[in-house]
Amino acid sequence: MKIRNDYTCPLEIVHDIVKGKWKLIILFQMRKGPLSLSELERQIAGINQKMLLEQLKELKEFGLVHKETFDGYPLHVEYSLTKERGQEMIRAIEIMQHIGVDYMVELGLTEELDRKGIPYPQKSR
């Protein structure tokens, strides 16, 4: 993915950076610290390794993710958020997560929130 040269709005750039099914989820998983490819793959239900690698490559190109390779056998690679854009993006993603939680509560989909241990406001009776 390459940043275009014909943007008319800053939100167009951000949209291009995070568009797709997986990028926001990948970034959110890395909010607590570096993760290996296999850890990310385990934590994100439904993503395959090829798609994960493709999305990580794009996030790295946009400056949101840092990739560190460690010497040794077997080869060990960790992905983490960059201090600049990656960490800043987490603040926006947490707001979106909160909005998603509110909708799930409103729609009565709290079983999935409970299963994943995601806190949510209880309806007053």
N, C-alpha and C positions, 0 to 999 in steps of 0.2 A: 504494500500500500504506500502510495506516495502522496505527500501533501500537495494539493493543487495550488495554482497561482491565481485563481480567479474567484476568491472568496469575497462576498459582499457583507458578511457578518461574522463576528468572532464565534458565534454559536455553530455556524456551519463547520468550522474547523474542529470544534469539540465533538460535534456529531460524527464527523468522519473518523475521528480518533477512536471513539467508543462504540461505533455502530456494529451491530452483529449480536448474536445471541449470547456470546460467552465472555466478552471482554470485561464488562462490569463485574461479573461473577468472579472471574480470575483475579482481578484487582482486589475485590473485597476479601477473597480468601487469603491474600498476602498481607492483609492489614496488621497482623500480629507478628510478622517476621518472615524471614526467608523460608522458602519451601523448595523441595526437590520436585522434579517433574512427576515422579510417581506419587508423591504426597498430594500434589495438585490434582492429579488424575483420580485419586481415591476420593478426594473431597468434593469433586464436582460430578454429580450424577449425570450420566448421559453424554459426556464429552469423550471423544476418542483421542488417542495420542497424537495423531496427525493434525487434527483440528487444534488441539492444545498448543502444539509446537508452532503452528501457523499464527495463532493469535498472540502467543508470547513474542514471536518475532516482530509482529506489527507493533505491539505495545513497547517493545524495546526500541524500535525505530523512531517512535514518537516521543521517547524519553520518559516513559512512565515506569518502565521495568529495567532492572539491572540484572545481568546474567554473570554469575561467577563460576568459573571452572576450577576445581581443585585437582592437584596432581594425585596420582595413585591409581591403583587398580582395585576394584572397578572404578571407572571414571565417575566423579561425583560433581554434579552441577546444581547450583541453587539459584533461584529467582527471587528477587526482592523488589520492593517499591523504591524508586529513586526518591531522594530527599526533597527534591524540588517538586516536580509535577506529580509524581506518584502519590506522595503523602498528601498533597493538596487535593488530588482527585478523591481521596478517601473521604474527606469531609463532605463532598457533594454526594458521593455514593451512600453515605450513612443517612443523609436526608432522604434520598430516594428509597432506601431500605425502610425507613420509618413510614413513609407514605404507603409503601407496599404492605407493611404490617397492618396499618389502619384499614386498608381495603380488605385484606384477608379476614380481619376481625368482623368488619361490616358484612361480609359475605358468608360468615359462619365457617370459615376454613381454618379454624384454630387447631384442629388435630395435627395438621402438618407443622404448625408453629411449635406445638407441644413436643412433637416427635424430634424436632431439631433443636429444642431447648431455646427457642427464640422468645424472649419476654414480650408480652403485649398487655395493653390496658384491659382490665376486666370491665365488662358492661355493668353499669349500676342497675340494681333491680329495684 
